[in-house]
Amino acid sequence: MKNSRTVTKGDLLDVRVALSNYKYSVPDSKLSSGSLVNKFPVVLDGGKTIIFIADQSKEREIREKYEVRKENNTQSFLAKPKK
């Protein structure tokens, strides 16, 4: 036996007033987050890692920091505690 449901005016008003039915405008600042416009790619690790930066003058600093972090992570994986 099927359930039959009648739609009343109150149901229609609830749907119309529901906040999920309204489309709010999204600010441009939120739309541009994640955008690569005006960003410069820094290719690291032979192309395995690409970092996008806004200031191209910091490219050398980014490369140096990445190499230091990479060396530290590699050592922590290779060094095993002796028992």
KABELLIN-V413425 format. One record per residue. N is the residue number from 1. RES is the residue in one small letter. D_CENTER is the distance of its C-alpha to the mean C-alpha in Angstrom with 1 decimal. Layout:
n=N res=RES d_center=D_CENTER
n=N res=RES d_center=D_CENTER
This chain:
n=1 res=m d_center=48.6
n=2 res=k d_center=45.7
n=3 res=n d_center=44.4
n=4 res=s d_center=45.0
n=5 res=r d_center=43.1
n=6 res=t d_center=44.2
n=7 res=v d_center=41.8
n=8 res=t d_center=43.1
n=9 res=k d_center=42.5
n=10 res=g d_center=40.8
n=11 res=d d_center=38.2
n=12 res=l d_center=37.6
n=13 res=l d_center=37.2
n=14 res=d d_center=34.7
n=15 res=v d_center=32.5
n=16 res=r d_center=32.9
n=17 res=v d_center=32.1
n=18 res=a d_center=29.0
n=19 res=l d_center=25.9
n=20 res=s d_center=23.8
n=21 res=n d_center=26.0
n=22 res=y d_center=25.2
n=23 res=k d_center=22.6
n=24 res=y d_center=21.5
n=25 res=s d_center=20.5
n=26 res=v d_center=17.0
n=27 res=p d_center=17.3
n=28 res=d d_center=16.6
n=29 res=s d_center=14.5
n=30 res=k d_center=11.9
n=31 res=l d_center=12.3
n=32 res=s d_center=11.9
n=33 res=s d_center=8.6
n=34 res=g d_center=6.6
n=35 res=s d_center=10.3
n=36 res=l d_center=12.3
n=37 res=v d_center=15.5
n=38 res=n d_center=17.6
n=39 res=k d_center=15.7
n=40 res=f d_center=17.7
n=41 res=p d_center=16.9
n=42 res=v d_center=18.3
n=43 res=v d_center=19.3
n=44 res=l d_center=20.0
n=45 res=d d_center=21.8
n=46 res=g d_center=23.5
n=47 res=g d_center=20.6
n=48 res=k d_center=18.7
n=49 res=t d_center=16.1
n=50 res=i d_center=14.8
n=51 res=i d_center=13.4
n=52 res=f d_center=13.1
n=53 res=i d_center=15.0
n=54 res=a d_center=16.5
n=55 res=d d_center=19.9
n=56 res=q d_center=21.6
n=57 res=s d_center=24.3
n=58 res=k d_center=22.1
n=59 res=e d_center=21.7
n=60 res=r d_center=24.7
n=61 res=e d_center=23.5
n=62 res=i d_center=20.1
n=63 res=r d_center=22.1
n=64 res=e d_center=24.5
n=65 res=k d_center=22.0
n=66 res=y d_center=20.3
n=67 res=e d_center=23.8
n=68 res=v d_center=24.9
n=69 res=r d_center=22.0
n=70 res=k d_center=22.6
n=71 res=e d_center=26.3
n=72 res=n d_center=25.8
n=73 res=n d_center=23.7
n=74 res=t d_center=26.2
n=75 res=q d_center=29.1
n=76 res=s d_center=27.8
n=77 res=f d_center=27.5
n=78 res=l d_center=30.9
n=79 res=a d_center=32.9
n=80 res=k d_center=34.2
n=81 res=p d_center=36.2
n=82 res=k d_center=39.9
n=83 res=k d_center=41.9
